[in-house]
Amino acid sequence: MADVLAMSGRTLRRQLSALGSSYRQLLDQVRSDLARQYLENSNMSVEQVAQLLGYTETTNFRRAFKRWLGVSPRDYRT
Protein backbone atom coordinates (compact mmCIF):
# COMPACT_ATOMS: atom_id res chain seq x y z
CA MET A 1 0.00 0.00 0.00
CA ALA A 2 2.87 2.36 0.77
CA ASP A 3 4.21 1.86 -2.76
CA VAL A 4 0.81 2.72 -4.25
CA LEU A 5 0.82 5.93 -2.21
CA ALA A 6 4.45 6.63 -3.21
CA MET A 7 5.81 6.65 0.31
CA SER A 8 7.89 4.42 2.51
CA GLY A 9 6.29 1.86 4.78
CA ARG A 10 7.61 3.74 7.80
CA THR A 11 6.03 7.00 6.62
CA LEU A 12 2.69 5.27 6.06
CA ARG A 13 2.80 3.73 9.54
CA ARG A 14 3.71 7.09 11.09
CA GLN A 15 0.89 8.93 9.29
CA LEU A 16 -1.68 6.29 10.18
CA SER A 17 -0.50 6.38 13.78
CA ALA A 18 -0.93 10.17 13.84
CA LEU A 19 -4.54 9.57 12.77
CA GLY A 20 -5.02 7.01 15.53
CA SER A 21 -5.12 4.06 13.17
CA SER A 22 -2.99 1.34 11.65
CA TYR A 23 -2.86 -0.67 8.45
CA ARG A 24 -4.14 -3.72 10.35
CA GLN A 25 -7.13 -1.79 11.71
CA LEU A 26 -8.03 -0.49 8.26
CA LEU A 27 -7.64 -3.95 6.72
CA ASP A 28 -9.84 -5.48 9.42
CA GLN A 29 -12.52 -2.82 8.87
CA VAL A 30 -12.60 -3.37 5.11
CA ARG A 31 -12.68 -7.16 5.54
CA SER A 32 -15.45 -6.88 8.13
CA ASP A 33 -17.56 -4.63 5.90
CA LEU A 34 -17.09 -6.87 2.87
CA ALA A 35 -17.76 -10.04 4.86
CA ARG A 36 -21.07 -8.66 6.10
CA GLN A 37 -22.06 -7.60 2.58
CA TYR A 38 -21.17 -10.99 1.10
CA LEU A 39 -23.02 -12.90 3.81
CA GLU A 40 -26.11 -10.69 3.58
CA ASN A 41 -26.36 -10.34 -0.18
CA SER A 42 -25.07 -13.54 -1.72
CA ASN A 43 -25.34 -17.28 -1.51
CA MET A 44 -21.57 -17.74 -1.22
CA SER A 45 -20.41 -20.22 1.34
CA VAL A 46 -18.39 -19.08 4.35
CA GLU A 47 -15.40 -20.78 2.74
CA GLN A 48 -15.84 -18.75 -0.45
CA VAL A 49 -16.15 -15.50 1.50
CA ALA A 50 -13.01 -16.33 3.47
CA GLN A 51 -11.10 -16.99 0.26
CA LEU A 52 -12.31 -13.75 -1.37
CA LEU A 53 -11.12 -11.80 1.66
CA GLY A 54 -7.65 -13.28 1.46
CA TYR A 55 -7.81 -15.89 4.21
CA THR A 56 -5.95 -19.09 3.43
CA GLU A 57 -7.74 -20.92 6.24
CA THR A 58 -11.48 -20.64 6.82
CA THR A 59 -10.88 -21.15 10.53
CA ASN A 60 -8.91 -17.90 10.69
CA PHE A 61 -11.74 -16.05 8.96
CA ARG A 62 -14.30 -17.47 11.37
CA ARG A 63 -12.16 -16.45 14.33
CA ALA A 64 -11.71 -12.91 12.96
CA PHE A 65 -15.42 -12.58 12.16
CA LYS A 66 -16.35 -13.57 15.69
CA ARG A 67 -13.85 -11.03 17.05
CA TRP A 68 -15.39 -8.31 14.85
CA LEU A 69 -19.07 -8.97 15.48
CA GLY A 70 -19.33 -11.37 18.39
CA VAL A 71 -21.05 -14.11 16.38
CA SER A 72 -19.94 -16.72 13.86
CA PRO A 73 -20.45 -16.05 10.14
CA ARG A 74 -23.10 -18.78 9.99
CA ASP A 75 -25.03 -17.32 12.92
CA TYR A 76 -24.73 -13.82 11.42
CA ARG A 77 -26.25 -15.03 8.16
CA THR A 78 -29.28 -16.58 9.90
Secondary structure by P-SEA (a helix, b strand, c coil): ccccccccaaaaaaaaaaacccaaaaaaaaaaaaaaaaaacccccaaaaaaaaccccaaaaaaaaaaacccccccccc
